[in-house]
Amino acid sequence: MTLPTPSITVVGAGLAGSEAALAAAKLGVQVHLYEMRPIKMTPAHRSGNFAELVCSNSLGGQGDLQAKGLLQSEMRAVGSAILESADASRLPAGGALAVEREGFSERITGAVRNHPLITVHGEEVTELPTGPCVIATGPLTAEALSGELARLTGDEQLAFYDAAAPVIAFESINMDIVFRAGRYEQSADYLNCPMNQEQYEAFYTALEQARSHTPHDWEKLEFFEGCMPIEEIARRGKDTPRYGPMKPRGLTDPRTGRWPYAAAQLRQEDQEGRMWSLVGFQTGLKWGDQKAVVQLIPGLENAEIIRYGVMHRNTYLNAPKVLEASLELKMRSQTFVAGVLAGTEGYLESAATGWLAGTNAARAALGLSLIVPPQESMLGGLTRYLASANPKNYQPMNVNWALVPELPVPEGRKKWGKREKRPVLYRRGLSAFMDWAQGEGLEVTPPPVPDEEPAEPVLR
């Protein structure tokens, strides 16, 4: 008699859900994947494709100086489908892993739909599934399932507002003013709009006066620091934008031979270079005001905005109260949560937690013990943080070097230098992750040795 193939359910086909489904199928279990789009759309999504990118097109900084660089390498080592698609869809972006949106999403959609062990169901899920499952419905989880989760956890879900940056048509950019450059003569993958003090002050005044999204009474406006709208940054002080996303450091204007007073940067959005997004300019401004503010940036005076920045409501669980480091719910065994709903922030973090949740759900279906990556790894540091952070006023977390244990200071030294310490943390974390994965019987492929990248963090 042939025994039935063990199966799991995955709810949501974003980055976390798609990665979870493919990771589980890789272990030989049958996967039932439920996705409500395009039958029921969200305010942020535009298509029914899986793993659609709705904010930036960047999966973060690369290399052994970047925390996201370590997480990327960990995911490449275990054959992450999201990283494979990102590498195949990548665009030039200096020290960042940026992708062409549609190609990236189409590759993931094809991989999921064509997998013989994955069955896709185009319908909304309103109740938590029975048996091993992954809930990866993302920041815009539908009301019915949100209510089920709230009743199960016995805790109110938290909410914050996320904002996407406007995208500009390249042909409308004035290249007599805008110049190509990377900071400190790094690869010239960015377009830079230089501002003198007078121009910056005019821009700041307009930004300060522009009308932004006003929430309904039942919506609590609570922004995550890593995706702060430009208008919220400006409210913190006149110089705050030019010490943040508009910092001119390392950008030499070829017309003057000097750094400008402030600078807005644009990053390539598509393979052909026809679309460019404003870096760090997530915004919830009303569209008319948004256009007026953007067109005050030198070189963008005739900018054609082909996708406006939008504001949308994100929901997530208070992870320290409800999740184990394995991403299993404390109050419901064999139910795993991944992505933004699990209290993470960022595309890469969503995919990585999706991989772990999918792997653990498959292991639960196979009768195996659950696994958690080592603390020295970036994924292990992140999931342990989710399970152990202070639950009071919890906000989503993205990966950073503070998530992994400190290194002892070499004898005869007072402290580490940042540029020498981080590559050591990178090598330690990747080695620990690969040894752990091999010890758990997972397929492991050593990732490419990273090129050295600038120490400056890459803005979203």
C-alpha positions as CSV (number, residue, x, y, z in Angstrom):
1,M,0.0,0.0,0.0
2,T,1.3,3.4,-0.9
3,L,1.2,5.9,1.9
4,P,0.0,9.5,1.2
5,T,2.7,12.1,0.8
6,P,3.0,14.4,3.9
7,S,1.6,17.8,3.2
8,I,1.5,21.3,4.5
9,T,-0.5,24.5,3.8
10,V,1.0,27.9,3.0
11,V,-1.2,30.9,3.0
12,G,0.1,33.9,1.0
13,A,2.4,33.9,-2.1
14,G,4.5,37.0,-1.4
15,L,8.3,36.6,-0.9
16,A,7.9,34.7,2.4
17,G,5.1,32.4,1.2
18,S,6.7,31.6,-2.1
19,E,10.0,30.8,-0.5
20,A,8.2,28.7,2.2
21,A,6.4,26.7,-0.4
22,L,9.5,26.0,-2.5
23,A,11.6,25.2,0.6
24,A,9.0,22.7,1.8
25,A,8.6,21.1,-1.6
26,K,12.4,20.7,-1.8
27,L,12.1,18.4,1.2
28,G,9.6,16.2,-0.6
29,V,6.3,17.3,1.0
30,Q,3.1,18.2,-0.9
31,V,2.3,21.9,-0.6
32,H,-1.1,23.6,-0.9
33,L,-0.5,27.3,-1.5
34,Y,-3.3,29.7,-1.1
35,E,-3.2,33.2,-2.6
36,M,-6.2,35.5,-2.8
37,R,-4.8,37.8,-5.5
38,P,-5.9,38.7,-8.2
39,I,-9.4,37.6,-7.1
40,K,-9.1,40.0,-4.1
41,M,-6.5,42.7,-4.4
42,T,-4.7,44.7,-1.7
43,P,-4.2,48.5,-1.8
44,A,-0.5,48.1,-2.6
45,H,-0.4,45.2,-5.1
46,R,-0.8,45.7,-8.9
47,S,-0.8,42.1,-10.2
48,G,-1.5,38.5,-9.3
49,N,2.1,37.5,-9.7
50,F,3.9,36.0,-6.7
51,A,6.6,37.7,-4.7
52,E,5.6,41.1,-6.2
53,L,7.8,44.0,-5.0
54,V,5.6,46.8,-3.8
55,C,8.1,49.2,-2.3
56,S,11.8,49.5,-3.3
57,N,13.3,47.1,-5.9
58,S,16.4,46.5,-3.7
59,L,17.1,43.5,-1.5
60,G,19.8,45.5,0.4
61,G,23.5,46.0,0.5
62,Q,25.9,43.3,-0.6
63,G,29.3,42.1,0.5
64,D,31.0,41.2,3.7
65,L,30.7,44.6,5.3
66,Q,26.9,44.5,5.1
67,A,24.5,42.6,7.5
68,K,22.2,41.9,4.5
69,G,25.2,40.7,2.6
70,L,25.7,37.9,5.2
71,L,22.0,37.0,5.1
72,Q,22.1,36.9,1.2
73,S,25.0,34.5,1.4
74,E,23.3,32.3,4.0
75,M,20.2,32.0,1.7
76,R,22.3,31.3,-1.4
77,A,24.0,28.5,0.5
78,V,20.7,26.7,1.1
79,G,19.4,27.3,-2.5
80,S,16.9,30.1,-1.8
81,A,14.6,30.5,-4.7
82,I,14.2,34.3,-4.0
83,L,18.0,34.8,-4.1
84,E,18.3,32.7,-7.3
85,S,15.6,34.9,-9.0
86,A,17.2,38.1,-7.7
87,D,20.6,37.1,-9.1
88,A,19.0,36.3,-12.4
89,S,17.0,39.6,-12.5
90,R,19.6,42.0,-11.0
91,L,20.2,45.5,-12.1
92,P,23.3,47.7,-11.7
93,A,23.0,49.4,-8.3
94,G,26.4,49.9,-6.8
95,G,26.6,48.1,-3.5
96,A,23.0,47.0,-3.5
97,L,21.2,43.9,-4.8
98,A,18.5,45.6,-7.0
99,V,16.3,43.7,-9.3
100,E,14.0,44.2,-12.3
101,R,10.6,43.9,-10.7
102,E,8.5,42.1,-13.3
103,G,11.2,39.6,-14.3
104,F,11.9,38.8,-10.7
105,S,8.3,38.2,-9.9
106,E,7.7,36.2,-13.1
107,R,10.5,33.8,-12.3
108,I,9.2,33.1,-8.8
109,T,5.6,32.7,-10.2
110,G,6.8,30.2,-12.7
111,A,8.9,28.2,-10.2
112,V,6.0,27.9,-7.9
113,R,3.3,27.1,-10.4
114,N,5.4,24.6,-12.3
115,H,6.6,22.6,-9.3
116,P,5.0,19.1,-9.3
117,L,4.6,19.1,-5.5
118,I,2.9,22.5,-5.2
119,T,-0.8,23.0,-5.8
120,V,-1.9,26.7,-6.1
121,H,-5.4,27.6,-4.8
122,G,-6.7,31.0,-5.9
123,E,-8.9,31.9,-3.0
124,E,-8.9,33.8,0.3
125,V,-8.3,31.9,3.5
126,T,-10.4,33.2,6.4
127,E,-9.6,30.5,9.0
128,L,-6.3,29.1,10.2
129,P,-5.6,25.8,8.4
130,T,-5.4,22.5,10.2
131,G,-2.1,20.5,10.3
132,P,1.4,21.9,9.6
133,C,1.0,25.4,8.0
134,V,2.8,28.6,7.3
135,I,1.0,31.9,7.5
136,A,2.8,34.4,5.3
137,T,0.0,36.8,4.4
138,G,2.2,39.8,4.7
139,P,1.7,43.4,5.9
140,L,-1.8,43.6,4.3
141,T,-3.3,40.5,5.8
142,A,-7.1,40.4,5.1
143,E,-9.4,41.3,7.9
144,A,-10.9,37.9,8.4
145,L,-7.6,36.1,8.9
146,S,-6.3,39.0,11.0
147,G,-9.2,38.5,13.3
148,E,-8.5,34.8,13.6
149,L,-4.9,35.4,14.5
150,A,-5.9,38.1,17.0
151,R,-8.3,35.7,18.7
152,L,-5.7,32.9,18.8
153,T,-2.9,35.0,20.2
154,G,-5.1,36.9,22.6
155,D,-3.2,40.0,21.8
156,E,-4.0,43.0,19.7
157,Q,-2.1,43.2,16.5
158,L,0.1,46.2,16.0
159,A,0.1,48.4,12.9
160,F,2.4,50.9,11.2
161,Y,2.3,52.7,7.9
162,D,4.7,51.8,5.1
163,A,5.4,54.1,2.2
164,A,6.7,53.5,-1.3
165,A,8.9,56.0,-3.3
166,P,7.9,57.6,-6.6
167,V,9.3,56.3,-9.8
168,I,10.5,58.7,-12.6
169,A,10.6,58.2,-16.4
170,F,14.3,58.5,-17.4
171,E,13.5,60.6,-20.5
172,S,12.0,63.3,-18.3
173,I,15.2,63.7,-16.3
174,N,17.4,66.7,-17.1
175,M,20.9,65.1,-17.5
176,D,22.5,68.5,-18.0
177,I,22.0,68.9,-14.3
178,V,21.8,65.3,-13.0
179,F,25.1,63.3,-12.9
180,R,26.0,59.7,-12.6
181,A,28.2,58.8,-9.7
182,G,28.6,56.5,-6.7
183,R,29.8,57.7,-3.3
184,Y,33.5,58.2,-3.0
185,E,34.1,57.2,-6.7
186,Q,32.4,53.8,-6.3
187,S,30.6,52.4,-9.3
188,A,28.5,55.1,-11.0
189,D,25.2,53.2,-10.8
190,Y,23.1,56.1,-9.3
191,L,21.8,59.3,-10.8
192,N,22.4,62.3,-8.5
193,C,20.4,65.6,-8.3
194,P,22.6,68.2,-6.7
195,M,21.2,71.1,-4.6
196,N,22.7,74.3,-3.4
197,Q,21.5,75.8,-0.1
198,E,18.8,78.0,-1.7
199,Q,17.4,75.1,-3.7
200,Y,17.4,72.8,-0.7
201,E,15.6,75.4,1.5
202,A,12.9,75.9,-1.2
203,F,12.5,72.1,-1.5
204,Y,12.3,71.7,2.3
205,T,9.7,74.5,2.6
206,A,7.5,72.8,0.0
207,L,7.9,69.4,1.6
208,E,7.0,70.9,5.0
209,Q,3.8,72.4,3.6
210,A,2.7,69.5,1.4
211,R,-0.4,67.6,2.4
212,S,0.2,64.0,3.5
213,H,-2.0,61.0,4.1
214,T,-4.4,61.5,7.0
215,P,-5.4,58.2,8.7
216,H,-8.9,57.4,9.7
217,D,-9.7,57.6,13.4
218,W,-9.2,53.8,13.9
219,E,-5.8,53.9,12.3
220,K,-2.8,54.6,14.5
221,L,-0.1,56.3,12.5
222,E,3.1,54.5,13.6
223,F,6.0,54.4,11.2
224,F,8.9,52.0,11.3
225,E,12.3,53.8,11.4
226,G,13.7,51.8,8.4
227,C,11.0,53.0,6.0
228,M,10.3,56.5,7.3
229,P,8.5,58.7,4.8
230,I,10.5,61.7,3.6
231,E,7.9,64.1,5.0
232,E,8.2,62.5,8.4
233,I,12.0,62.8,8.2
234,A,11.7,66.5,7.4
235,R,9.5,67.1,10.4
236,R,12.4,66.1,12.6
237,G,14.4,69.2,11.6
238,K,15.4,71.3,8.6
239,D,18.8,69.5,8.2
240,T,17.5,65.9,8.9
241,P,16.9,65.0,5.2
242,R,20.3,66.1,4.1
243,Y,22.0,64.1,6.8
244,G,19.8,61.1,5.8
245,P,18.6,60.2,2.3
246,M,19.8,63.5,0.8
247,K,23.3,63.4,2.3
248,P,25.9,64.7,-0.3
249,R,28.9,63.1,1.2
250,G,31.2,61.4,-1.3
251,L,29.3,62.8,-4.3
252,T,31.4,65.1,-6.4
253,D,29.5,67.3,-8.8
254,P,31.5,67.3,-12.1
255,R,30.3,70.8,-12.8
256,T,31.8,72.3,-9.6
257,G,34.3,69.7,-8.5
258,R,32.7,69.8,-5.0
259,W,30.1,68.0,-3.0
260,P,26.7,69.7,-3.2
261,Y,24.8,71.1,-0.2
262,A,22.3,68.2,-0.6
263,A,21.6,65.6,-3.2
264,A,18.7,63.4,-4.1
265,Q,19.6,60.0,-5.6
266,L,17.8,57.9,-8.2
267,R,18.2,54.1,-8.6
268,Q,17.5,52.1,-11.7
269,E,14.2,50.2,-11.6
270,D,14.1,48.2,-14.9
271,Q,16.5,46.4,-17.1
272,E,16.4,49.0,-19.9
273,G,17.0,51.9,-17.5
274,R,13.7,53.6,-18.5
275,M,12.4,53.9,-14.9
276,W,14.3,55.3,-11.9
277,S,13.1,55.5,-8.2
278,L,14.1,58.2,-5.7
279,V,16.2,56.5,-3.0
280,G,15.0,57.0,0.5
281,F,12.0,59.0,-0.7
282,Q,9.2,56.8,0.5
283,T,6.2,59.1,0.8
284,G,2.5,59.3,1.7
285,L,2.1,62.8,0.1
286,K,-1.1,63.4,-1.9
287,W,-0.3,63.0,-5.5
288,G,-0.6,66.6,-6.6
289,D,1.6,67.8,-3.8
290,Q,4.0,64.9,-4.4
291,K,4.5,66.0,-8.0
292,A,5.1,69.6,-7.0
293,V,7.7,68.6,-4.4
294,V,9.5,66.2,-6.7
295,Q,9.7,68.8,-9.5
296,L,11.5,71.2,-7.2
297,I,14.5,68.8,-7.2
298,P,17.1,70.1,-9.6
299,G,17.1,68.0,-12.8
300,L,13.5,66.8,-12.1
301,E,11.7,70.0,-12.9
302,N,9.9,68.3,-15.8
303,A,9.8,64.8,-14.1
304,E,7.2,62.4,-15.3
305,I,6.1,60.4,-12.3
306,I,5.1,57.0,-13.7
307,R,4.3,55.5,-10.3
308,Y,3.5,57.7,-7.3
309,G,4.6,56.9,-3.8
310,V,1.7,55.5,-1.8
311,M,0.9,54.9,1.9
312,H,-0.6,51.6,3.1
313,R,-1.4,50.0,6.4
314,N,0.9,47.1,7.6
315,T,-0.1,44.6,10.2
316,Y,2.3,42.4,12.2
317,L,2.3,40.2,15.3
318,N,4.0,41.1,18.6
319,A,6.7,38.5,17.8
320,P,8.2,38.2,21.3
321,K,4.9,37.4,22.8
322,V,3.7,34.8,20.3
323,L,6.6,33.3,18.4
324,E,9.4,30.8,19.1
325,A,12.7,31.2,17.4
326,S,11.7,28.4,15.1
327,L,8.8,30.7,14.0
328,E,6.2,28.4,15.4
329,L,3.3,30.0,17.3
330,K,3.6,29.5,21.0
331,M,-0.1,28.8,21.4
332,R,-0.6,26.6,18.3
333,S,1.9,23.9,17.4
334,Q,2.8,23.2,13.8
335,T,1.6,26.7,12.8
336,F,4.4,28.9,11.6
337,V,4.5,32.6,10.7
338,A,6.9,34.3,8.3
339,G,7.6,37.7,6.7
340,V,6.4,41.1,7.9
341,L,3.5,39.4,9.7
342,A,6.1,37.7,11.9
343,G,7.6,41.1,12.9
344,T,10.4,41.4,10.4
345,E,11.0,44.3,8.0
346,G,12.5,44.1,4.5
347,Y,12.2,41.8,1.4
348,L,15.3,39.8,2.3
349,E,14.1,39.2,5.8
350,S,10.7,38.1,4.6
351,A,12.2,35.6,2.2
352,A,14.7,34.2,4.8
353,T,12.0,33.7,7.5
354,G,9.8,32.1,4.8
355,W,12.6,29.6,4.1
356,L,12.9,28.7,7.8
357,A,9.1,28.6,8.3
358,G,8.6,26.4,5.2
359,T,11.5,24.1,6.2
360,N,10.2,23.7,9.7
361,A,6.6,23.1,8.6
362,A,7.9,20.4,6.2
363,R,9.9,18.8,9.0
364,A,6.8,18.9,11.3
365,A,4.9,17.0,8.5
366,L,7.7,14.5,8.2
367,G,7.8,13.9,12.0
368,L,11.2,15.6,12.4
369,S,12.4,18.0,15.1
370,L,12.2,21.8,14.4
371,I,15.5,23.7,13.7
372,V,16.8,27.1,14.4
373,P,20.0,28.5,12.8
374,P,23.0,29.3,15.1
375,Q,23.1,32.7,16.8
376,E,26.3,33.7,14.9
377,S,24.4,33.5,11.6
378,M,22.3,36.5,10.6
379,L,19.1,34.4,10.2
380,G,19.7,32.8,13.6
381,G,20.3,36.2,15.2
382,L,17.1,37.6,13.6
383,T,14.8,34.8,14.6
384,R,16.2,34.7,18.1
385,Y,15.5,38.4,18.4
386,L,11.9,37.9,17.2
387,A,11.4,35.4,20.0
388,S,13.2,37.3,22.8
389,A,12.9,41.1,22.2
390,N,11.2,43.4,24.6
391,P,7.5,43.0,23.7
392,K,6.6,46.5,24.9
393,N,6.2,48.8,21.9
394,Y,7.7,46.1,19.6
395,Q,8.5,47.3,16.1
396,P,9.5,45.2,13.1
397,M,13.2,44.4,12.8
398,N,15.5,44.2,9.8
399,V,18.9,42.5,9.9
400,N,21.9,44.4,11.4
401,W,25.2,43.4,13.0
402,A,23.8,44.0,16.5
403,L,21.8,40.7,16.1
404,V,24.9,38.5,16.3
405,P,27.2,38.0,19.2
406,E,30.2,40.4,19.7
407,L,33.7,39.4,18.8
408,P,36.4,39.5,21.5
409,V,38.8,42.4,21.0
410,P,42.2,41.2,19.9
411,E,44.9,41.2,22.5
412,G,46.7,44.6,22.8
413,R,43.8,46.4,21.1
414,K,41.1,48.7,22.6
415,K,38.5,48.0,20.0
416,W,37.9,46.7,16.5
417,G,37.8,48.9,13.4
418,K,34.5,48.7,11.6
419,R,36.0,47.7,8.3
420,E,38.1,44.9,9.8
421,K,35.5,43.6,12.2
422,R,32.6,43.1,9.9
423,P,34.3,40.8,7.5
424,V,35.3,38.6,10.5
425,L,31.7,38.6,11.6
426,Y,30.6,37.7,8.1
427,R,33.0,34.7,7.8
428,R,32.2,33.5,11.3
429,G,28.4,33.7,10.6
430,L,28.5,32.1,7.2
431,S,30.8,29.2,8.5
432,A,28.5,28.6,11.4
433,F,25.4,28.6,9.2
434,M,26.8,26.2,6.7
435,D,28.1,23.8,9.3
436,W,24.7,23.9,11.0
437,A,22.8,23.3,7.7
438,Q,25.0,20.4,6.8
439,G,24.6,19.0,10.3
440,E,20.8,19.1,9.8
441,G,21.0,17.2,6.5
442,L,20.2,20.2,4.3
443,E,21.7,20.7,0.8
444,V,24.4,23.3,1.0
445,T,26.3,25.0,-1.7
446,P,29.1,27.5,-0.8
447,P,28.1,31.0,-2.0
448,P,30.5,33.1,-4.1
449,V,33.2,35.0,-2.2
450,P,31.8,38.6,-1.9
451,D,33.6,41.6,-3.3
452,E,34.4,44.3,-0.8
453,E,31.7,46.9,-0.6
454,P,31.7,50.4,0.9
455,A,31.1,50.7,4.6
456,E,28.3,53.2,4.1
457,P,25.0,51.5,4.6
458,V,22.9,51.3,1.4
459,L,19.6,53.2,1.6
460,R,16.4,51.5,0.6
